[in-house]
Amino acid sequence: MINRKLDSPLRTRLNIRFVPKDKLNKIVYKDKYQIVQICWDHLYRKNHILFTTHFTPMNFRYQYQEKLNHNSKIIILGDWRKMTKFYRILDFANYDVYLTK
């Protein structure tokens, strides 16, 4: 287990892992990946993607431990600049997390 308290703040801000959107189409239906959408309910109803896990931004911290599989790779959909907060939460909880770019 990595000791996160001793990490350099600069290093932890720059080590974001990305998945290109063209590769995302190939891995959507595979079992070892879990796709996550973090948006409000009215936006989720308009832009729902099948087989994704949905979280609202306000309840993310309280729900992610119940809904996410710790053994799968988590891919967060959306604008990567807005999703870095949720990326950091999952990264510090030792999930294998990626953002789309």
N, C-alpha and C positions, 0 to 999 in steps of 0.2 A: 504494500500500500504506500502511496506517495504521500509524503508529508507536505501538505499544501501551505502551511504557515510559513515555511522557510523559502518558498518560491519568490523570485524577484517579481515585483509588480509589473515591470515592463515586459517580462517574458510571458506572464499570464495574460496580458492584454493582446499579445501578438500571436498566440499559438492557436488560433481558431482554425478548425478543419472544415473544409467545404466539399460539397458534392455538386458537380455541374448539373444543370437542369436537363441536358440531353441524356446523361447517364441515369437520371432519376426515373425516366420512363421505363428503363429496363429492370429496375429493382423494386418497383412498386409492389408487385405481387409475390415477392420472395418472403419466406418465413423468417429469415434471420434479420430482417429490417422491420422497423416500426416507424411509420410516418405520423408526424404530429402536426396538427394545425392549432395555432393559438390565436383566436380571434373572438369577437363578440358573436352572440347567437344569431343576430339578424344578418351578419356578414357570412356566417357559416352556412346558413340556409341558402344563400345565393350562390356561393362558391364551394359547395361541398364536393370533396373528392372521396370516392369509395375506398373503404378499408383504411381510413385514417382515424387517429384518435384525436378527439376534440377537447380543448381546454379553453376556458375563458381566462383572460389575463388576471382578473382579480382572484380567482380560485386556484390558480396554477400551483402555488406552493403547498396547498392542502390536498390536492388530488393526484399529483404526479406519482407518488409512491404507490398508490393503489392501482393505477391504470397502466403504468409502464413496466415492461419486462426488463429486468436487469441484465439478462443474457443476450438481448438483441441490440442491434445498432439503431440508435434513435436519429431520425432525420427530421429537423424542424423546417417546415415550409414558411415562406413569407419573406419580407424584406429583411435581409440579414442584419442591417443596421439596427432595426427595431427588435430583433429576436436575440441579440447578444446577451441581454439580461437573463433570458430563460436558458440560453446556452450555458452561461456561467453557473446557474443554479444546478443544472444537471451535471455539468463537468465536475463541480466540487462534491457532488454526491456519487462520484465515480461511475457515471454512466458513459457509454461510448457514444458521443454526440457529434452530429454533423449539422451544418447549416447549408441551405441551398443558395447558390449564387448564379 
